Amino acid sequence: MTRTTRITTLDLDPARLAADLASAERFGYNDSYGEFICGAWRSCMLWNRTGDADDRFLEDYEGGARSTEYGSALTYVGELVGHHFRVEKLKFARLARLTPGSVLVPHRDYLELDSDLTRIHLPLRTDAHCFSSEDETVYQMRQGELWFLDATRTHSAASRSDRDRVHLILDFSTATPAEALRVDIPVDTGIPEDSVVARRPLRPGEHKSFEALADVIDEANYQDVLAMIIKRYFEAEVKAADVFRWLESVVRASGRPDLVERAAHHEEHCLVSR
């Protein structure tokens, strides 16, 4: 399996999950990887190299992951992980909260690592107003669904919900999802049709109209302008790669060399190398 795929749906216990999510409200979340966020995407480490919840960045290391104080506090989540995954292969596990109105900048993961990892998502709290994307496909991960996410491909996420979307994100030192899981793996089918969200066609002149933002864009609102473009990508048939093309057209029209440089560096960091 090499493509993003819905693996299965877990039968979650609503009461026990609610208790763990209530406990997680008291955790200390961090804003690491803020360059990938327009809005707020906050996370806390449940398992990592040191067992220290403040050790928050992905990195290469030998051996298996250790539970942090937050991982140990989530009894039900810990049981889910132990039952469905090969914990000896686990490198990182995080709770990630995407706040209402927030979007992720299209990006690719693992660019800073020498090793290959396998990423699994388990949505713990979400609704019909939360979206994910890969390249030109917008789709939804529903609560309890287990997904393999090909994090090497350009991907993003958006929330139009009125509450935080909470995902359990796990990274394993395996070449395939089958080596990380204790559940049956389906044939590689990609993103299933019943998960895909239809987007409307672009209207005539819609791209051009965004260039008017060149008259107002500056250092203070650069991220806001980028967020507007990303939100349009989730609504209309815009390619993920074109998000930065639209941004480039705005900053070039602004006549601001500093913003042109910032946008070029931002694209490089998100999609090419870091």
Protein Blocks (a to p, Z undefined) as FASTA:
>chain_A
ZZdcdfbdcdddfklmmmmmmmmmmpccdfehklmpgcjaddddfbdfkopaklmbccdd
edjddddfklmmmmmlmmmmmmmpcfklpfbdcdddddehiacddddehklpmbdcdddd
ddfbdcfkbccdehjaccdddehiacdddfkbccddddfbfbdcdddddddddfbfklmp
ccdcdddebjafklpccdddddehklmmmmmmmmmgcfklmmmmmmmmmmmmmmmccdfk
lmmmmmmmmmmmnopaklmmmmmmmmmmmmmoZZ
